[in-house]
Amino acid sequence: MQANDVRVLKSAAIPTSLVGVVAVAVSLLTSGGKGALGAAIGALLVGVFFSISVVAVSYAARVSPQMMAIAAMVSYLVKVLAIMAVLVSFRDTTAWNTQTFAWSVVVCTLVWTGFEVRAFMKTKMLYVDPEARVPGKGDS
């Protein structure tokens, strides 16, 4: 992973972890142990899925910009489908509070996305490679 990718990952993961801890505490107070368990699982799910996505896009960026775009779109689609599958699969569970689980997923997803966008906006990345050489043009 490149330094920019690590910075983006940390910029999104740390605030999401803090929000996850708050979600667990609030759920513990409002819904008891099952609520806290649901919030913890939801926050963990978001953290794992989004971290995998950042790593996949980072490695695809080494191949080419086209692969990076494809990896970003595919990882987004896989995340949405996987989270939907987990929500549907465990909708009737009694092991944890499904409502706190779902709210934790939603809130952590919004926090992760917001801080990821913020990190990308603050990252100084060149849109054009100033060192690029065009074949057949210039000195050779």
MARDREN-555862 format. One record per atom (N, C-alpha, C, O): x, y, z; residue in one letter. Coordinates in steps of 0.001 Angstrom, whole numbers, plus 524288, in hexadecimal, padded with zeros to 5 digits. Atoms other than C-alpha are relative to their C-alpha. Layout:
# residues N
XYZA/...
//
This chain:
# residues 140
803437FB5F80000M/800008000080000M/80369804D880000M/807888050180279M/7FD2A7FB1C80029Q/8047980D9D7FD10Q/7FEB980335804D7Q/7FAD78023C80781Q/800B57FCC47FB57A/805D0817E5807A9A/7FABD802D37FFEFA/7F83A8035E80400A/8050D7FD558005DN/7F9D381F308029EN/7FB877FC6080180N/7F7D27FDFD8041BN/8041B803CC7FED4D/7F19E812E1803A2D/7FFC37FEC6805D6D/7FB887FE378080ED/7FFCB800F57FA61V/7F61A8104881185V/7FDA8804A8802EDV/7FACD803FB806BCV/802157FB507FD8DR/7F2EA81E5B81513R/7FA0D8002E7FF8FR/7F75E8018E8034ER/805AC8001A800CEV/7E54381D0E80F4AV/7FD7E7FBD98037CV/7F96D7FCC9805DFV/8020E8043C7FCC2L/7E31F810218164AL/7FFCB8019F805BDL/7FBD7800D78085DL/7FFED7FE457FA8EK/7E740815BD82365K/7FC2B80472800EBK/7F9A2804A4804FFK/803857FB8D7FF62S/7DF728223082135S/7FA4F7FE5A8005CS/7F72C80112802CAS/8055E801E97FFC3A/7D30481A4E81F7AA/7FF3E7FC0D80469A/7FB237FBFF806E8A/80098804347FC26A/7D58880EE6828B5A/7FFD5802008059EA/7FCD87FFFC808CDA/7FFC97FE187FA9EI/7D8B2816AB834EFI/7FAD980287801ACI/7F8C18011B805C2I/8050C7FDC27FE61P/7CC5C81F2E8352CP/7FB997FBFB80015P/7F8237FC3A80369P/8040C8040A8001BT/7C40C8136A8317BT/800607FC89804D2T/7FC627FAFC80702T/7FF4D8031C7FB3BS/7C9D580BA283CB8S/7FDE5802E3804BFS/7FB57800948081AS/801ED7FCE27FB97L/7C6E2816AD84621L/7FA078003C7FFFEL/7F7927FFC68041AL/805B37FFF280064V/7B8E6817AC84128V/7FDD17FA9D80160V/7F9AB7FA3B803C7V/801A68054C7FE9DG/7B7CE808E08426CG/7FFF37FF2F805DEG/7FC5F7FCBB807F1G/7FFD08006A7FA45V/7BBDD809AB850B7V/7FB738030380269V/7F8F58012880614V/804737FCF07FE0CV/7B1C98146B852FEV/7FAE17FD167FEFBV/7F76C7FCFC80252V/804BE802F08014AA/7A77680C3484C10A/7FF3D7FB6D803C1A/7FAD97FA5180560A/800548045F7FC4AV/7AA9B8009E854E5V/7FE49801FD8055AV/7FAF77FF9A807E2V/8015B7FDD57FADEA/7A9CB8092086118A/7FA49801C08002EA/7F77D800A0803EDA/8056D7FE3480031V/79CF980F6985D04V/7FC4C7FB547FFC2V/7F83E7FB4780259V/80348804AB80074S/79763802348593CS/7FFC57FCF180513S/7FBBD7FAAF80668S/7FFED802A07FAEFL/79B907FC768662FL/7FC41802B0803CAL/7F96D8001E806B5L/8036B7FD117FC7AL/7946B8073986D69L/7FA3F7FFA67FE76L/7F6CE7FF77801D1L/805747FFF0801C4T/78836806D786504T/7FDAD7FA957FF20T/7F8FE7F9D07FFE4T/80211805298016AS/787077F88986124S/8028A7FB7D802E7S/8013B7F6F7801ECS/7FD89804227FCF5G/78F977F10486A96G/804657FD427FD19G/8067C7FF427F941G/7FBA2802FF80227G/799B27E6B086772G/7FF377FE587FA5EG/802E17FE797F741G/80108801978056CK/7931B7E1E085B0FK/800748049F7FC47K/80226804037F7D2K/7FF737FB4B8032FG/792977EFD1855FCG/805B1801507FF1BG/8073A802AB7FAC1G/7FA697FEE78007AA/7A1097F1D6858BBA/8029F7FC197FC5AA/805FD7FD8A7F93CA/7FDCF803FD80379L/7A44C7E4FC85202L/7FE93801297FA56L/801E0800B97F6DEL/801AA7FEAD8054EG/79C5A7E8EF84616G/802FD8049F7FDD3G/804A7804877F950G/7FD167FB63801BEA/7A2F57F63884552A/805B77FEA77FEF7A/80803800827FB2BA/7FA8380182800B3A/7B06F7F024846F3A/800BF7FCD87FAFBA/804777FDC07F812A/7FF9E8032A804C3I/7AE1C7E63283C2EI/7FF3D803717FB2BI/801FB802CB7F746I/800E07FC6C80466G/7A8CB7F0D783332G/804BA803647FEDFG/80645803FE7FA5CG/7FB5E7FCB2800B6A/7B4797F9C383572A/804997FCCD7FDE9A/807807FE957FA85A/7FBC580371801D4L/7BDE87EE6D83394L/7FF397FE867FA45L/802F67FE6E7F73FL/8013C8015F80567L/7B71B7EA73826FDL/8017D8046A7FC45L/803EC8037F7F83AL/7FEB27FB7B80348V/7B8707F81D8215AV/805E4800BA7FFB5V/808058018B7FB79V/7FA577FF567FFF6G/7C6A07F93982587G/802D57FC147FC9BG/8065F7FD797F9AAG/7FD6A8041B80313V/7CA7D7EC4881F77V/7FEE2800AD7FA2AV/8027D800987F6FDV/801677FF8D80586F/7C3027EE14812B1F/8028E804B37FD6AF/804A0804477F918F/7FDDA7FB4E80265F/7C7927FBE781052F/805F37FFE27FFD6F/80847801FD7FC31F/7FA4F800858001BS/7D5B27F8DE813E3S/801B77FC847FB80S/8057D7FDB87F8C5S/7FEC28037A80466I/7D5E37ED9A80A3AI/7FF6D802ED7FADAI/8029A802417F74EI/800F47FD03804C0S/7D0677F6B07FFEBS/80482803CE7FEE1S/80648804367FA6DS/7FBAF7FC50800B7V/7DB0E800EE80214V/804EB7FD1C7FE48V/807BC7FEED7FAD5V/7FB5F8031080160V/7E5A17F6838015EV/7FF8F7FDF57FA64V/803607FE207F779V/800BB8020880551A/7DFE07F0857F4EBA/800C0804467FBECA/8034E803667F7F2A/7FF747FBA7803B6V/7DF007FDAF7EE12V/805AE801D27FFCFV/807A6803387FBA7V/7FA867FE6A7FFCFS/7ECC2801147F285S/803707FC687FCB0S/806C27FE3C7F9BBS/7FCDD803A880316Y/7F2827F4BD7ECA4Y/7FE898002F7FA3BY/801EC7FF867F6E2Y/801947FF8E8057CA/7EA917F63C7E02DA/80245804E77FD85A/8034D804F97F8D3A/7FDC47FB238020CA/7EFDB804167DEBAA/805967FF317FE1CA/80774802097FAB5A/7FAA280125801C7R/7FD717FE4B7DD3ER/800037FDD37FA74R/803C97FE827F78ER/800508026180530V/7F8E57F71E7D10FV/7FEE7804287FBEEV/801E9804D17F83DV/8015B7FBD8803B0S/7F217802447C9F7S/7FB65803198021CS/7F88B801378057ES/804877FCE67FE51P/7E83780D357CBC7P/7FAD47FD557FEA7P/7F7047FDDB80189P/804C4802C08017CQ/7DE21804F77C49FQ/7FEC27FBAA803E7Q/7FA3B7FAED80558Q/800D0804267FC25M/7E0047F9A57CE10M/7FE53802458053DM/7FB3A7FFEB80810M/801807FD7B7FB22M/7DEEC8030A7D972M/7FA31801617FFE6M/7F76C80089803BDM/805877FE9D80077A/7D1C4807E67D48DA/7FC937FB2480032A/7F87B7FB2A802B7A/802FC804E27FFEFI/7CCF77FA137D239I/7FFE87FDC080585I/7FBCF7FC0C80760I/7FFC48020E7FAA9A/7D1997F5C07DFB4A/7FC9480334803B0A/7FA068010780722A/803437FCAC7FCA6A/7CADA8015E7E609A/7FA377FECB7FF30A/7F7477FE52802F7A/805848011C80113M/7BDEF7FE8E7DF47M/7FE737FA87801D8M/7FA4C7F9D48042AM/801378055F7FE6DV/7BE7B7EFE17E1ABV/800057FF84805F0V/7FC9A7FCF680829V/7FFDE800627FA49S/7C2707F16F7EFE7S/7FB49802C080268S/7F93E800F58065FS/804B27FD5B7FE0BY/7B7487FB1A7F1F9Y/7FB3E7FC737FF65Y/7F81E7FBE480301Y/8046980383800F2L/7AD9B7F1AE7EBE4L/800267FB55803BDL/7FC217F9D5805E7L/7FF73804777FC74V/7B2DA7E64B7F3ECV/7FEB88019D8059CV/7FC217FEB58086DV/801377FE267FAB5K/7B22C7EE6680076K/7FA2580094800C5K/7F8027FEBD804AAK/805A27FF2A7FF7EV/7A41A7F2547FE13V/7FD1D7FACA80028V/7F9B57FA0080375V/80297805148001EL/79FF67E4807FA97L/801287FCC9804E6L/7FDAF7FA2C806F5L/7FE91803057FB5BA/7A7607DE71805FBA/7FD4380225804E1A/7FB517FF2380817A/802AE7FDC17FB7CI/7A1CF7E7FB80FEDI/7FA317FED17FFBEI/7F7CA7FDA6803BDI/805858015E80096M/7942E7E5B880A6BM/7FF1B7FA4C8016AM/7FB4C7F9058040EM/8008A805927FED4A/796387D70480B45A/8005A7FEFF805E0A/7FD5E7FBE0807FDA/7FF85800A37FA5AV/79AAC7D80281969V/7FB1C80207802BDV/7F9197FF858064FV/804B67FDD07FD9BL/78F2B7E0C481CDEL/7FB4F7FC597FF41L/7F84A7FB7D802E6L/804698038880110V/7857B7D77B81665V/800BA7FAD5802E1V/7FCF87F8BC80507V/7FEFF805077FD76S/78BEE7CB3881BE3S/7FEF98001D805D9S/7FD017FC5680813S/800827FFA77FA56F/78BBB7D003829DAF/7FB698035E801BAF/7FB478052880630F/8046C7FC977FEC6R/77F017D7AB8295ER/7FCB77FDD780482R/7FA90800DE8078FR/803358025A7FBEAD/7781C7CE128326AD/8032E7FDC280489D/8011E7FAB9807A5D/7FCBA8021F7FBD3T/783707CB2283B87T/7FE528022380553T/7FC4780677805C8T/8010C7FE427FAACT/781A17CBDD84A18T/805128006E8031ET/80500801A0807C6T/7FAF07FFC37FD5AA/7902E7CB8884D3BA/801818059E8014AA/804238069B80531A/7FEF77FA7E7FF08W/7910E7DA5684C35W/7FB65803377FE14W/7F7EE801427FB62W/804217FC6C8018BN/7885D7E60784A2AN/800EC801A57FA5AN/804BE804517F92CN/7FF3C7FEEA80595T/786917E72A83B78T/7FF76805CB7FEB8T/801C9807AD7FAF4T/800AC7FA6E8010CQ/7825B7F54E83C35Q/805078030A8012DQ/8068F806717FE25Q/7FB107FD587FED1T/78ED87F9CB842E6T/804427FE587FC2AT/807AB801707FAC9T/7FC5B801E380400F/796817F15F83960F/7FF6E8033A7FB03F/80348805297F8E2F/800FD7FD24804E0A/7901B7F80582DACA/8017A805BD8007AA/803DE807ED7FCECA/7FE9F7FA7C7FF50W/7918D805BC83335W/805E5800BE8005DW/808008049A7FE6AW/7FA4E7FFBA7FFADS/79FBF803198365CS/802767FF9E7FA96S/80624802777F95FS/7FE04800858055CV/7A2297FEAE82857V/7FF26805147FCFDV/802B1806EF7FA52V/801367FB36802E5V/79B7C80AC6822D7V/8037280489801C9V/805CA8073B7FE91V/7FD027FB967FDF2V/7A2378148C82BC4V/805D67FF577FEDFV/808688030B7FD34V/7FA70800E98010BC/7AFB280E5382A7DC/801408007D7FA35C/80572802607F8CBC/7FF357FF6B805A4T/7AE2F80DBC81BB6T/8003C805C27FE79T/80398807587FB6CT/800037FA628012DL/7AADF81C3281B1DL/804F4802AA801FCL/80736805F37FF4AL/7FB3E7FDB27FDCEV/7B64181FBD82404V/804BA7FE697FCC3V/807F6801B77FB70V/7FB8D801D78031FW/7BFE18174681C5BW/80023802DF7FAC7W/80439804DE7F939W/800337FD878051FT/7BB6D81CD580F54T/8015D805C98005DT/8045B807C97FD2CT/7FEDF7FA717FF5EG/7BBC182AD98142BG/805C080111800FAG/80800804947FE95G/7FA7F7FF227FED4F/7C968829D0819CBF/803927FE127FB9CF/807E1800187FAF2F/7FCF6801B880489E/7CE498225580DEDE/800058044D7FBDBE/80417805717F990E/8004D7FBA7803B7V/7C98882D548051DV/8036180481801E1V/8063B806E07FED1V/7FCD37FBC37FDCAR/7CFC48374080E3DR/805D37FEEB7FF35R/808CA802707FDCER/7FA7880166800A0A/7DCBE82FEB80DB6A/801B1800887FA54A/805FA8026F7F944A/7FEA07FF7880582F/7DC8082F557FEDFF/80051805BE7FE66F/8039F807377FB39F/7FFF17FA7080147M/7D97783DD87FE2DM/804F6802AB801FEM/806EA8064F7FF87M/7FB5A7FDAD7FDB6K/7E51C8410A806E4K/805117FDCE7FDB9K/8093B8001B7FE68K/7FB5D8027A80238T/7EE76837F37FFB5T/801BE802FD7FB30T/7FEA38041B7F7B1T/7FDCF7FD2E8047AK/7F75583F057F64CK/801DF7FC027FBF9K/806267F9DA7FC69K/7FE9B803C080413M/7F74B836587EA45M/7FFDB802C47FABCM/7FC54805D97F9A6M/7FFCB7FDAC80530L/7FB3383A4F7DC9AL/7FC227FD407FC64L/7FBB07F8777FC67L/8038C80237803DEY/7F108838727D212Y/802DA7FEC97FAF0Y/801257FB7E7F7E1Y/7FCE1800BB804AAV/7FB5B8392C7C77CV/805827FEC0801C4V/80786801268056AV/7FAA7801747FEC0D/8089D832C17C7F2D/803B0803C07FD30D/8041E8038B7F867D/7FC937FC2D80299P/8126783DC37C571P/804CB7FD7E7FD78P/807467FFED7FA24P/7FB7B802BB8021AE/81D0B833D07C247E/7FEA47FC9D7FB42E/8021C7FA317F8FAE/801B28038480433A/8151182CB87B7DAA/8026D8019E7FAC4A/803008063E7F998A/7FDE57FF278053ER/81AF482B547AA5FR/7FC3E7FDA27FC13R/7FA5C7F9447FCC7R/80373801F280423V/812AE829EB79E36V/8037E7FDC97FBB4V/806F3800807F9C1V/7FCBF802568041DP/818888206C7944FP/7FFA1803247FAECP/7FB5E804997F93CP/7FFED7FD3C80501G/81CBF82758787D3G/80001805E180087G/8005E808A17FC99G/800077FA5C7FF2CK/81C53834DF78DE9K/804A0801898037AK/805F77FEB380720K/7FBE77FDF87FC95G/8276383CBD793B7G/805357FD467FF28G/806327FAE97FB17G/7FAA1802218003BD/835558384F796B7D/7FFFE7FA1880071D/7FD0E7F7D580380D/7FF0E805927FF74S/8399682A607949DS/804DB7FE737FD35S/8064B7F9DD7FD3CS/
//
